[in-house]
Amino acid sequence: MDIASLTTRIAGEVILPDTFAYTELRSIFNQTSSPAIIVRVKNNEDIATAIQFAQDYQLKLAVRSGGHGLTGLATNDGGLVIDLSHLNQVEVLDPAEHLVRIGAGAKWGQAAEALAAHGLALSSGDTKSVGVGGLTLGGGIGWMVRKYGLTIDRLEAAEIVTATGDTVRVSAHEHPDLFWAIRGGGGNFGVVTSFDFRAQPVQAVVGGLITYDLTETESVLKKWAAFMRTAPEELSSTLVVFSGFGPQFPPQIMVYAYYAGGDQAAANAAIQPLLELGAVKSQDIQKKPYHTLLEEGRVRPAGIRMVSESGFIRTVSDDAVAAIATHFGQPGTPIIQVRSLGGAVARIRPHETAFAHRDSEAVFWSVKMIPADSAPEVVEGVRQETWQWLKPFASGAYVNFLSDASDPSVAAAYPPATYDRLAAVKALYDPDNVFNQNHNVRPVVGNYA
Ligand SMILES: Cc1cc2nc3c(=O)[nH]c(=O)nc-3n(C[C@H](O)[C@H](O)[C@H](O)COP(=O)(O)OP(=O)(O)OC[C@H]3O[C@@H](n4cnc5c(N)ncnc54)[C@H](O)[C@@H]3O)c2cc1C
């Protein structure tokens, strides 16, 4: 490999093994790996050069924004990684229209702080260190999801470097097929360098964490589900059946609730029923600046990786509640999140974006920690074992919550009509499947009108 020539053509950095930067960058949140080359790009030309270099030498090609992808496919062994962390600018394009441009390599904590300085916010996720690129391309389920929809529902345009190295701008009027595909279709179509969002003029929200004892799981979850069905859409909530994580984080039921709106009395009234689900152990409901809701993100303990599964739930039935109460919550069992959807998410029709699961009232996310060096069959066994109790109640999957990227998981994430359309867009923009380290959609020439 002519690495010397690559280095002269890259404005950013070419990072090789046995350097400090490499040690920092070789691994990501859920994966430890040894790529041959990491290119920390500075501009679109760097990206085009890196894509071509990977093709010339038939290297695996990974694309990384925040490195929090649960599949671990934002790194690899022996291949090339395009690291976008320098493309992290946050700009206000039009203050009156709340139009903002965020570099794909920014982290959501940084983006939220920068937007807050302008009195703006975007519903993204719950963790500061998650990247703008990966979260947005999968959908984005955040703390104001029921009021303002998924993160992609605020997306107006994006800039992408395609497999041929060309830069294209996508929007409802420019490459609308590609604009449709990147709103849920992940990293299949090129390297997205920046996103133009219409943000919301939100400064503070009211909410926090309410905890209950695990002995109350069944009744708390049942009442939570019934209440969220009729709750005002300003209120978004996640219920976590938390099986504990070391002595610092004891097992408990955690109900996060955030009201997106400035009216304190309305917020209090909306949240009150969530304080009456059982005997409250603790609560910290108060008015908070939006950007302070995002948590640092617990660092993955050394030697551990997450096996993560997901599915959408049309109705959180009593049977589903009973299954959760029976099989989860004890030490060693997976952590289960139930995130409320509905509201603005459901007002967009399933075919309007590549995120098609619009009609469910909630999404499950189960997470189990296992030794990082577990063999693939052990990982798969844990996934199946975890999921067997929730699978009967779930349909589809949220691509960003899946640690598995096999074809069945891709099929769960994209219903057949969505998949076929994604495959046709893929055939137009990446016919050789250059971008295949992802929940991969294979190119198939087709009609997607
Ligand atoms: C602690 C934690 C908390 C989370 N909380 C939430 C949450 O509240 N809501 C939610 O919706 N999700 C959440 N997620 C899931 C998260 O959205 C996904 O893991 C997402 O992929 C992370 O994005 P990233 O940029 O950090 O990841 P990366 O690992 O950098 O990227 C993941 C994949 O996306 C693709 N990709 C990334 N950037 C680009 C790009 N610019 N162009 C093309 N392809 C790209 C690549 O295929 C890459 O392998 C959470 C994950 C973790 C680990």
PDBQT file of the ligand as one rigid body, heavy atoms in Angstrom, charges set to zero:
ROOT
HETATM    1  C1  LIG A 501     -24.895   5.094  25.275  1.00  0.00    +0.000 C 
HETATM    2  C2  LIG A 501     -25.799   5.161  24.067  1.00  0.00    +0.000 A 
HETATM    3  C3  LIG A 501     -26.969   5.927  24.145  1.00  0.00    +0.000 A 
HETATM    4  C4  LIG A 501     -27.823   5.993  23.030  1.00  0.00    +0.000 A 
HETATM    5  N1  LIG A 501     -28.975   6.744  23.127  1.00  0.00    +0.000 NA
HETATM    6  C5  LIG A 501     -29.777   6.865  22.044  1.00  0.00    +0.000 A 
HETATM    7  C6  LIG A 501     -30.957   7.663  22.094  1.00  0.00    +0.000 A 
HETATM    8  O1  LIG A 501     -31.308   8.246  23.124  1.00  0.00    +0.000 OA
HETATM    9  N2  LIG A 501     -31.727   7.750  20.967  1.00  0.00    +0.000 N 
HETATM   10  C7  LIG A 501     -31.379   7.129  19.804  1.00  0.00    +0.000 A 
HETATM   11  O2  LIG A 501     -32.102   7.279  18.818  1.00  0.00    +0.000 OA
HETATM   12  N3  LIG A 501     -30.252   6.369  19.729  1.00  0.00    +0.000 NA
HETATM   13  C8  LIG A 501     -29.460   6.215  20.812  1.00  0.00    +0.000 A 
HETATM   14  N4  LIG A 501     -28.346   5.416  20.750  1.00  0.00    +0.000 N 
HETATM   15  C9  LIG A 501     -28.087   4.668  19.515  1.00  0.00    +0.000 C 
HETATM   16  C10 LIG A 501     -27.329   5.562  18.548  1.00  0.00    +0.000 C 
HETATM   17  O3  LIG A 501     -28.259   6.375  17.827  1.00  0.00    +0.000 OA
HETATM   18  C11 LIG A 501     -26.561   4.695  17.539  1.00  0.00    +0.000 C 
HETATM   19  O4  LIG A 501     -25.680   3.866  18.251  1.00  0.00    +0.000 OA
HETATM   20  C12 LIG A 501     -25.819   5.545  16.508  1.00  0.00    +0.000 C 
HETATM   21  O5  LIG A 501     -25.381   4.710  15.462  1.00  0.00    +0.000 OA
HETATM   22  C13 LIG A 501     -24.604   6.233  17.095  1.00  0.00    +0.000 C 
HETATM   23  O6  LIG A 501     -24.115   7.192  16.203  1.00  0.00    +0.000 OA
HETATM   24  P1  LIG A 501     -22.546   7.529  16.173  1.00  0.00    +0.000 P 
HETATM   25  O7  LIG A 501     -22.331   8.542  15.122  1.00  0.00    +0.000 OA
HETATM   26  O8  LIG A 501     -22.062   7.834  17.548  1.00  0.00    +0.000 OA
HETATM   27  O9  LIG A 501     -21.980   6.124  15.770  1.00  0.00    +0.000 OA
HETATM   28  P2  LIG A 501     -20.856   5.582  14.776  1.00  0.00    +0.000 P 
HETATM   29  O10 LIG A 501     -20.389   4.315  15.430  1.00  0.00    +0.000 OA
HETATM   30  O11 LIG A 501     -19.860   6.608  14.438  1.00  0.00    +0.000 OA
HETATM   31  O12 LIG A 501     -21.687   5.239  13.489  1.00  0.00    +0.000 OA
HETATM   32  C14 LIG A 501     -22.572   4.140  13.450  1.00  0.00    +0.000 C 
HETATM   33  C15 LIG A 501     -22.713   3.711  11.997  1.00  0.00    +0.000 C 
HETATM   34  O13 LIG A 501     -23.418   4.727  11.282  1.00  0.00    +0.000 OA
HETATM   35  C16 LIG A 501     -22.833   4.927  10.000  1.00  0.00    +0.000 C 
HETATM   36  N5  LIG A 501     -22.379   6.316   9.954  1.00  0.00    +0.000 N 
HETATM   37  C17 LIG A 501     -22.059   7.088  11.019  1.00  0.00    +0.000 A 
HETATM   38  N6  LIG A 501     -21.793   8.335  10.598  1.00  0.00    +0.000 NA
HETATM   39  C18 LIG A 501     -21.943   8.352   9.272  1.00  0.00    +0.000 A 
HETATM   40  C19 LIG A 501     -21.833   9.362   8.280  1.00  0.00    +0.000 A 
HETATM   41  N7  LIG A 501     -21.534  10.611   8.623  1.00  0.00    +0.000 N 
HETATM   42  N8  LIG A 501     -22.050   9.029   6.996  1.00  0.00    +0.000 NA
HETATM   43  C20 LIG A 501     -22.372   7.764   6.665  1.00  0.00    +0.000 A 
HETATM   44  N9  LIG A 501     -22.517   6.767   7.549  1.00  0.00    +0.000 NA
HETATM   45  C21 LIG A 501     -22.304   7.063   8.852  1.00  0.00    +0.000 A 
HETATM   46  C22 LIG A 501     -21.749   3.892   9.852  1.00  0.00    +0.000 C 
HETATM   47  O14 LIG A 501     -22.308   2.775   9.208  1.00  0.00    +0.000 OA
HETATM   48  C23 LIG A 501     -21.398   3.532  11.278  1.00  0.00    +0.000 C 
HETATM   49  O15 LIG A 501     -20.954   2.198  11.421  1.00  0.00    +0.000 OA
HETATM   50  C24 LIG A 501     -27.490   5.309  21.833  1.00  0.00    +0.000 A 
HETATM   51  C25 LIG A 501     -26.326   4.544  21.769  1.00  0.00    +0.000 A 
HETATM   52  C26 LIG A 501     -25.487   4.468  22.867  1.00  0.00    +0.000 A 
HETATM   53  C27 LIG A 501     -24.242   3.634  22.775  1.00  0.00    +0.000 C 
ENDROOT
TORSDOF 0
